[in-house]
Amino acid sequence: MLFEGETQREWYFQHDKIAAFFIVRTFLGDPRFRGVYFLLATLLSIDAAQALRETLIQYAADTKDHTVSDTFMQLLRTRKA
């Protein structure tokens, strides 16, 4: 509810990657979404999966939480074999 004279901030994203950046942060921080990453490891193209792998590695390095990145990398390796 806005009162007279107050302003409201709205965010509009003109590119899907910007919105995806924030969505990924939400998924990474919530363990309920771990399975999504494991599914993506098998469904994405190899190039897209490798790009996601890099994001997961960076997240793991920053947070010391390897619960998603390690399994994601193991699943991705099975596709390359």
N, C-alpha and C positions, 0 to 999 in steps of 0.2 A: 504494500500500500504506500503510495507516494503522497506526501503532503505538498501543499502549494509552495513553489519555490525550490523543491528538491529535484535533483536530477537522477536519472537512472542510467546505468552503464549497460550497454548491450554489446555483445560480441558477435561478429559475423565473420565467417571464414570463407575465403574465396577459393581455397584450395583444399582438397581432401587430405593432403598430407599434414597440414597444420592441425586439423581436427583429429587426425589419427595420432599425432604426437601426444595430445592430451588423453586420448582414449587409451593408448598404450600405457601411459603412466598409471592410469586407474587400474588397468588389468594387471600390471606388474605388482602393484601394491596390495592386491586382493587375492589371497590364495584360492578363492573359489573359482578363479578363471584360469588356473594352471592348465587344465585340460585343453583349453582353447589353443594354447601354444603348441601342445603336443600334436593336436590335429593339424595345425598350420604347418608343422614340420613335414607332414606327409602330403599335404594338399597343395601348398604353394609351389610355384615354379622354383627350380633350384636357385636361380638368381635372387628371387624375392625371399626365399628361405634363408639364404646366406646373408642378405641385408638385415633380416630380422635377427639372425644369430648374432650379428655384430651389436645390435641394440641390446640384446639380452646379456652379452658378455660385458658391455659397458655398465649395465645396471648391476650385474653381479660384482664387478670390480668396485663400484661405488658403495654398494650396500653390504658387501660380504655375504650376500644371499645367493647361493648357487642352486637353489632347489629347482628352479625352472631352467636355467641355462644348461646345466649339466645333462639333464634328460633330453632337452631339445637337441643338443649337439649329438647325443648318442643316436637319437632317431634320425637326424639328418645324415649321419654317417652311413646308416643302413641303406639310404637311397643312393649313395655314391658307390657302394660296393657292387 
